[in-house]
Amino acid sequence: MAGQSGQDQLLTIMETTKYFLTILIPLLIIMDPLGNLPFFLLFTKENSESERRRLAAMAPAAAAAILLFFGLTGDFILRFIGISLPAFQLAGGFIFFIYSLQMLRLIPSGIKTSEEEEEEGISKENVALVPLATPLLAGPGAITAVLAWRHSQGTSLALPMLIAAILTSCLIVYIVFRFGERIRKMLGVGGIRVVTRLMGLLLAVIAAEFIINGLRQI
């Protein structure tokens, strides 16, 4: 009995970890901290080191607040509007696929941000909220992902795992931004682009899975 109980606990831990990673990894790919690092360095190049550290903390914190808001209220919003999960999965899959094509450099940039927003980001003193937190980090793709996962999972662990995944993703973004100069020197522009393209390929697979699940439910 004791052995069986231990195996059950181990299986529960493994399933919980697997569920957590199935949320964390796609969300982290969509938020794309390495791909957004050049934007952070560009927008903060005129700031002092202390100001850059502050912005590196503020941007992911604001993104976390946005995603947590939709994670906590998204189920109510979708039910109130009357949007079905398959429709949201199909739309989310198409959005993820477009993002993946941009990350793979198969289509021009300008989906997450416009040229006007980027120019405004360079000239603004505080870029933590716009355009870093949104739309670069907590943009349509990340919000769509959070809403889809919140709406699709009915287990008691769904919401805590979603909250943990959002906070962990934003913590990783903070670490990347905080040590951005060292990462840029270590990887170089070419290294960052290679990692971004690999993440884009994984995001394309995630997009296909979203679309397949939506079609299957229909």
ABEGO torsion letter per residue (X at the ends): XAAAAAAAAAAAAAAAAAAAAAAAAAAAAAAGAAAAAAAAAAAAAABBAAAAAAAAAAAAAAAAAAAAAAAAAAAAAAAAAGBBAAAAAAAAAAAAAAAAAAAAGABBBGAABBAAAAAAAAABABAAAOAAAOAAABBAAAAAAAAAAAAABABAAAAAAAAAAAAAAAAAAAAAAAAAAAAAAAAEAAAAAAAAAAAAAAAAAAAAAAAAAAAAAX
